[in-house]
Amino acid sequence: MEHWFKKNLGDAMLAYDEQDRIEKLLSTAHLDAGSPDDLAGFIRHESNGGLHCEVNVYLSPRSATVATAINAEQCSRPSAEDLSLLVGSEEAWQVLFPELNR
């Protein structure tokens, strides 16, 4: 099993700059690799019952170089529920989450 990567950006109210930086890094990596469908980043706002939600970015296994650059931690593949595509092709959904009917 290939590992995914996760980067917690913290409070959603304060995450914009770091999210923008990651989006730029990932967009460059995606283009440099020839825009493969399996190189993608996703984002989800998650709440652990606190006052504010936190922003988590999930990077596909092929995004390992970017994951290293942003100090993301390895994780298992996230649930597709409530994920939004941050960077990548729309085909990434079917390639990375084949159980979905999009």
LOKE-871747 format. One line per field, with one value per atom (N, C-alpha, C, O): residue number from 0; x, y negated, z negated. Coordinates in nm, 2 decimals. Layout:
BEGIN
num NUM, ...
c1 X, ...
c2 Y, ...
c3 Z, ...
//
This chain:
BEGIN
num 0, 0, 0, 0, 1, 1, 1, 1, 2, 2, 2, 2, 3, 3, 3, 3, 4, 4, 4, 4, 5, 5, 5, 5, 6, 6, 6, 6, 7, 7, 7, 7, 8, 8, 8, 8, 9, 9, 9, 9, 10, 10, 10, 10, 11, 11, 11, 11, 12, 12, 12, 12, 13, 13, 13, 13, 14, 14, 14, 14, 15, 15, 15, 15, 16, 16, 16, 16, 17, 17, 17, 17, 18, 18, 18, 18, 19, 19, 19, 19, 20, 20, 20, 20, 21, 21, 21, 21, 22, 22, 22, 22, 23, 23, 23, 23, 24, 24, 24, 24, 25, 25, 25, 25, 26, 26, 26, 26, 27, 27, 27, 27, 28, 28, 28, 28, 29, 29, 29, 29, 30, 30, 30, 30, 31, 31, 31, 31, 32, 32, 32, 32, 33, 33, 33, 33, 34, 34, 34, 34, 35, 35, 35, 35, 36, 36, 36, 36, 37, 37, 37, 37, 38, 38, 38, 38, 39, 39, 39, 39, 40, 40, 40, 40, 41, 41, 41, 41, 42, 42, 42, 42, 43, 43, 43, 43, 44, 44, 44, 44, 45, 45, 45, 45, 46, 46, 46, 46, 47, 47, 47, 47, 48, 48, 48, 48, 49, 49, 49, 49, 50, 50, 50, 50, 51, 51, 51, 51, 52, 52, 52, 52, 53, 53, 53, 53, 54, 54, 54, 54, 55, 55, 55, 55, 56, 56, 56, 56, 57, 57, 57, 57, 58, 58, 58, 58, 59, 59, 59, 59, 60, 60, 60, 60, 61, 61, 61, 61, 62, 62, 62, 62, 63, 63, 63, 63, 64, 64, 64, 64, 65, 65, 65, 65, 66, 66, 66, 66, 67, 67, 67, 67, 68, 68, 68, 68, 69, 69, 69, 69, 70, 70, 70, 70, 71, 71, 71, 71, 72, 72, 72, 72, 73, 73, 73, 73, 74, 74, 74, 74, 75, 75, 75, 75, 76, 76, 76, 76, 77, 77, 77, 77, 78, 78, 78, 78, 79, 79, 79, 79, 80, 80, 80, 80, 81, 81, 81, 81, 82, 82, 82, 82, 83, 83, 83, 83, 84, 84, 84, 84, 85, 85, 85, 85, 86, 86, 86, 86, 87, 87, 87, 87, 88, 88, 88, 88, 89, 89, 89, 89, 90, 90, 90, 90, 91, 91, 91, 91, 92, 92, 92, 92, 93, 93, 93, 93, 94, 94, 94, 94, 95, 95, 95, 95, 96, 96, 96, 96, 97, 97, 97, 97, 98, 98, 98, 98, 99, 99, 99, 99, 100, 100, 100, 100, 101, 101, 101, 101
c1 0.08, 0.00, 0.09, 0.18, 0.06, 0.13, 0.07, -0.05, 0.16, 0.11, 0.06, 0.12, -0.04, -0.08, -0.01, 0.07, -0.03, 0.03, -0.07, -0.16, -0.05, -0.15, -0.07, 0.03, -0.12, -0.06, -0.18, -0.27, -0.17, -0.27, -0.23, -0.12, -0.31, -0.28, -0.34, -0.32, -0.40, -0.46, -0.59, -0.66, -0.61, -0.74, -0.76, -0.68, -0.88, -0.92, -0.91, -0.89, -0.93, -0.92, -0.78, -0.76, -0.68, -0.54, -0.46, -0.34, -0.53, -0.46, -0.44, -0.37, -0.49, -0.49, -0.35, -0.33, -0.26, -0.12, -0.06, 0.00, -0.06, 0.00, -0.07, -0.01, -0.20, -0.28, -0.24, -0.22, -0.22, -0.18, -0.04, -0.02, 0.05, 0.19, 0.19, 0.26, 0.11, 0.10, 0.04, 0.09, -0.06, -0.13, -0.03, -0.03, 0.05, 0.15, 0.25, 0.29, 0.31, 0.41, 0.35, 0.41, 0.23, 0.17, 0.13, 0.14, 0.09, 0.05, 0.18, 0.17, 0.29, 0.42, 0.46, 0.50, 0.45, 0.49, 0.40, 0.45, 0.27, 0.18, 0.21, 0.21, 0.23, 0.27, 0.40, 0.41, 0.50, 0.63, 0.63, 0.71, 0.54, 0.53, 0.44, 0.42, 0.39, 0.31, 0.16, 0.08, 0.12, -0.02, -0.08, -0.19, -0.02, -0.07, -0.20, -0.21, -0.29, -0.41, -0.39, -0.48, -0.28, -0.26, -0.18, -0.14, -0.14, -0.08, -0.18, -0.21, -0.22, -0.33, -0.32, -0.26, -0.39, -0.40, -0.55, -0.62, -0.59, -0.73, -0.73, -0.63, -0.84, -0.85, -0.98, -1.09, -0.98, -1.10, -1.10, -0.99, -1.21, -1.22, -1.28, -1.38, -1.21, -1.25, -1.26, -1.18, -1.36, -1.38, -1.37, -1.42, -1.30, -1.28, -1.37, -1.33, -1.47, -1.56, -1.52, -1.58, -1.41, -1.36, -1.45, -1.54, -1.41, -1.48, -1.46, -1.55, -1.34, -1.31, -1.27, -1.22, -1.29, -1.25, -1.10, -1.05, -1.04, -0.90, -0.90, -0.99, -0.80, -0.79, -0.68, -0.57, -0.71, -0.62, -0.60, -0.70, -0.48, -0.45, -0.40, -0.32, -0.46, -0.42, -0.35, -0.41, -0.23, -0.16, -0.15, -0.13, -0.17, -0.17, -0.02, 0.07, -0.01, 0.13, 0.23, 0.34, 0.18, 0.28, 0.32, 0.41, 0.26, 0.30, 0.40, 0.42, 0.48, 0.57, 0.68, 0.72, 0.72, 0.82, 0.77, 0.83, 0.65, 0.58, 0.56, 0.57, 0.51, 0.49, 0.61, 0.61, 0.73, 0.85, 0.88, 0.93, 0.86, 0.89, 0.81, 0.85, 0.69, 0.60, 0.59, 0.51, 0.67, 0.68, 0.54, 0.50, 0.48, 0.35, 0.39, 0.50, 0.29, 0.31, 0.24, 0.14, 0.30, 0.23, 0.10, 0.09, 0.01, -0.12, -0.18, -0.13, -0.29, -0.36, -0.44, -0.47, -0.50, -0.58, -0.70, -0.77, -0.73, -0.84, -0.98, -0.98, -1.08, -1.21, -1.24, -1.20, -1.31, -1.34, -1.45, -1.48, -1.52, -1.63, -1.58, -1.49, -1.65, -1.62, -1.49, -1.45, -1.42, -1.29, -1.33, -1.43, -1.24, -1.25, -1.11, -1.01, -1.11, -0.99, -0.92, -0.98, -0.80, -0.72, -0.64, -0.64, -0.56, -0.48, -0.49, -0.48, -0.51, -0.51, -0.62, -0.70, -0.62, -0.73, -0.86, -0.85, -0.97, -1.09, -1.09, -1.16, -1.01, -0.99, -0.92, -0.93, -0.86, -0.80, -0.90, -0.86, -1.02, -1.12, -1.13, -1.13, -1.15, -1.17, -1.04, -1.05, -0.92, -0.80, -0.77, -0.73, -0.79, -0.75, -0.86, -0.83, -0.98, -1.10, -1.19, -1.30, -1.15, -1.22, -1.36, -1.45, -1.39, -1.52, -1.62, -1.74, -1.58, -1.68, -1.74, -1.67, -1.86, -1.92, -1.94, -2.05, -1.84, -1.85, -1.87, -1.87
c2 0.12, 0.00, -0.13, -0.14, -0.22, -0.34, -0.44, -0.44, -0.51, -0.60, -0.73, -0.78, -0.79, -0.92, -1.01, -0.97, -1.14, -1.24, -1.34, -1.38, -1.39, -1.48, -1.59, -1.57, -1.71, -1.83, -1.91, -1.96, -1.92, -2.00, -2.14, -2.18, -2.23, -2.37, -2.45, -2.57, -2.38, -2.45, -2.52, -2.48, -2.62, -2.69, -2.75, -2.81, -2.72, -2.76, -2.91, -2.96, -2.99, -3.14, -3.18, -3.30, -3.10, -3.14, -3.06, -3.08, -2.97, -2.88, -2.92, -2.86, -3.04, -3.08, -3.09, -3.04, -3.15, -3.17, -3.04, -3.02, -2.95, -2.82, -2.73, -2.66, -2.74, -2.67, -2.72, -2.64, -2.85, -2.91, -2.86, -2.83, -2.86, -2.81, -2.67, -2.63, -2.58, -2.44, -2.43, -2.34, -2.50, -2.49, -2.53, -2.47, -2.63, -2.67, -2.56, -2.53, -2.51, -2.40, -2.28, -2.22, -2.24, -2.13, -2.15, -2.06, -2.27, -2.30, -2.29, -2.24, -2.34, -2.34, -2.19, -2.15, -2.11, -1.97, -1.90, -1.81, -1.93, -1.86, -1.89, -1.80, -2.02, -2.06, -2.00, -1.95, -2.01, -1.95, -1.80, -1.75, -1.73, -1.59, -1.55, -1.43, -1.65, -1.63, -1.61, -1.55, -1.67, -1.67, -1.53, -1.50, -1.44, -1.30, -1.30, -1.38, -1.21, -1.21, -1.16, -1.18, -1.09, -1.03, -1.13, -1.09, -1.25, -1.34, -1.45, -1.53, -1.46, -1.55, -1.58, -1.51, -1.69, -1.73, -1.76, -1.82, -1.73, -1.75, -1.82, -1.83, -1.89, -1.96, -1.93, -1.91, -1.94, -1.92, -2.00, -2.01, -2.06, -2.13, -2.03, -1.97, -2.01, -1.91, -1.97, -2.06, -1.92, -1.97, -1.85, -1.74, -1.88, -1.78, -1.82, -1.79, -1.89, -1.94, -2.07, -2.12, -2.13, -2.26, -2.37, -2.35, -2.49, -2.61, -2.63, -2.67, -2.61, -2.63, -2.50, -2.41, -2.49, -2.38, -2.40, -2.51, -2.28, -2.29, -2.25, -2.17, -2.29, -2.26, -2.15, -2.17, -2.05, -1.94, -1.93, -1.92, -1.92, -1.89, -1.75, -1.71, -1.68, -1.54, -1.53, -1.58, -1.47, -1.46, -1.31, -1.23, -1.29, -1.15, -1.10, -1.18, -0.97, -0.91, -0.97, -0.98, -1.00, -1.05, -1.19, -1.25, -1.25, -1.39, -1.39, -1.49, -1.28, -1.27, -1.38, -1.42, -1.43, -1.54, -1.66, -1.73, -1.70, -1.81, -1.79, -1.87, -1.67, -1.63, -1.65, -1.70, -1.61, -1.63, -1.77, -1.82, -1.85, -2.00, -2.07, -2.17, -2.02, -2.09, -2.02, -2.05, -1.92, -1.84, -1.77, -1.77, -1.72, -1.64, -1.51, -1.45, -1.45, -1.32, -1.21, -1.24, -1.09, -0.98, -0.95, -0.96, -0.91, -0.86, -0.76, -0.74, -0.70, -0.61, -0.70, -0.82, -0.64, -0.71, -0.77, -0.69, -0.90, -0.95, -0.91, -0.86, -0.92, -0.90, -1.02, -1.13, -0.99, -1.09, -1.18, -1.29, -1.15, -1.22, -1.37, -1.38, -1.46, -1.61, -1.66, -1.77, -1.58, -1.63, -1.72, -1.71, -1.82, -1.90, -1.89, -1.89, -1.89, -1.89, -2.03, -2.13, -2.02, -2.15, -2.17, -2.28, -2.06, -2.07, -1.93, -1.83, -1.93, -1.80, -1.81, -1.90, -1.70, -1.69, -1.63, -1.56, -1.66, -1.60, -1.44, -1.38, -1.39, -1.24, -1.18, -1.06, -1.27, -1.22, -1.15, -1.05, -1.20, -1.13, -0.99, -0.90, -0.95, -0.81, -0.73, -0.61, -0.79, -0.72, -0.69, -0.58, -0.79, -0.78, -0.73, -0.67, -0.74, -0.69, -0.62, -0.66, -0.50, -0.43, -0.39, -0.35, -0.38, -0.34, -0.45, -0.42, -0.57, -0.68, -0.67, -0.63, -0.72, -0.73, -0.88, -0.94, -0.95, -1.09, -1.11, -1.23
c3 0.00, 0.00, 0.00, -0.08, 0.09, 0.09, -0.01, -0.03, -0.08, -0.18, -0.11, -0.02, -0.17, -0.14, -0.24, -0.33, -0.23, -0.32, -0.37, -0.29, -0.49, -0.55, -0.61, -0.68, -0.59, -0.65, -0.72, -0.65, -0.85, -0.93, -0.92, -0.97, -0.87, -0.86, -0.98, -0.99, -1.07, -1.19, -1.16, -1.07, -1.24, -1.24, -1.10, -1.04, -1.05, -0.92, -0.90, -0.78, -1.00, -0.99, -0.96, -0.91, -0.99, -0.98, -0.88, -0.87, -0.81, -0.72, -0.58, -0.50, -0.54, -0.40, -0.34, -0.23, -0.41, -0.35, -0.32, -0.22, -0.42, -0.41, -0.30, -0.22, -0.29, -0.19, -0.05, 0.04, -0.04, 0.09, 0.13, 0.25, 0.03, 0.06, 0.11, 0.20, 0.04, 0.07, 0.21, 0.29, 0.24, 0.37, 0.48, 0.59, 0.46, 0.56, 0.58, 0.70, 0.47, 0.48, 0.56, 0.64, 0.52, 0.58, 0.73, 0.81, 0.76, 0.90, 0.99, 1.10, 0.94, 1.01, 1.03, 1.14, 0.92, 0.93, 1.03, 1.10, 1.03, 1.11, 1.26, 1.34, 1.29, 1.43, 1.47, 1.58, 1.38, 1.41, 1.44, 1.52, 1.38, 1.40, 1.52, 1.55, 1.59, 1.71, 1.68, 1.75, 1.56, 1.52, 1.51, 1.56, 1.43, 1.42, 1.33, 1.24, 1.36, 1.28, 1.14, 1.05, 1.11, 0.98, 0.89, 0.78, 0.93, 0.85, 0.82, 0.91, 0.70, 0.66, 0.51, 0.43, 0.48, 0.34, 0.32, 0.40, 0.20, 0.16, 0.03, -0.05, -0.01, -0.13, -0.20, -0.13, -0.33, -0.40, -0.53, -0.60, -0.57, -0.69, -0.79, -0.77, -0.90, -1.00, -1.14, -1.17, -1.21, -1.35, -1.44, -1.42, -1.55, -1.66, -1.78, -1.89, -1.75, -1.86, -1.92, -2.01, -1.87, -1.92, -1.86, -1.79, -1.90, -1.85, -1.70, -1.63, -1.66, -1.51, -1.45, -1.51, -1.32, -1.24, -1.20, -1.20, -1.17, -1.12, -0.97, -0.93, -0.90, -0.76, -0.75, -0.80, -0.68, -0.65, -0.50, -0.43, -0.46, -0.32, -0.31, -0.38, -0.21, -0.18, -0.05, 0.05, -0.04, 0.08, 0.12, 0.04, 0.25, 0.30, 0.29, 0.28, 0.30, 0.29, 0.39, 0.36, 0.51, 0.61, 0.58, 0.65, 0.48, 0.43, 0.33, 0.25, 0.31, 0.20, 0.20, 0.09, 0.31, 0.31, 0.24, 0.16, 0.28, 0.21, 0.07, -0.02, 0.03, -0.10, -0.19, -0.30, -0.14, -0.21, -0.23, -0.33, -0.12, -0.13, -0.23, -0.29, -0.26, -0.35, -0.49, -0.58, -0.51, -0.63, -0.66, -0.78, -0.56, -0.58, -0.64, -0.62, -0.71, -0.77, -0.69, -0.62, -0.69, -0.62, -0.69, -0.81, -0.60, -0.65, -0.56, -0.45, -0.60, -0.50, -0.41, -0.44, -0.31, -0.22, -0.29, -0.37, -0.27, -0.35, -0.28, -0.17, -0.36, -0.31, -0.21, -0.24, -0.10, -0.01, -0.06, 0.00, -0.16, -0.22, -0.25, -0.33, -0.20, -0.23, -0.18, -0.22, -0.10, -0.04, 0.08, 0.14, 0.10, 0.22, 0.29, 0.22, 0.42, 0.49, 0.48, 0.52, 0.44, 0.43, 0.55, 0.61, 0.59, 0.72, 0.78, 0.71, 0.91, 0.99, 1.09, 1.09, 1.17, 1.27, 1.21, 1.10, 1.27, 1.22, 1.23, 1.15, 1.32, 1.33, 1.21, 1.18, 1.13, 1.00, 0.91, 0.84, 0.91, 0.83, 0.86, 0.77, 0.99, 1.03, 1.01, 0.98, 1.04, 1.03, 0.88, 0.84, 0.79, 0.65, 0.56, 0.45, 0.61, 0.53, 0.63, 0.65, 0.68, 0.78, 0.73, 0.82, 0.60, 0.56, 0.58, 0.56, 0.61, 0.63, 0.77, 0.87, 0.78, 0.91, 0.94, 0.91, 0.99, 1.01, 1.16, 1.21
//
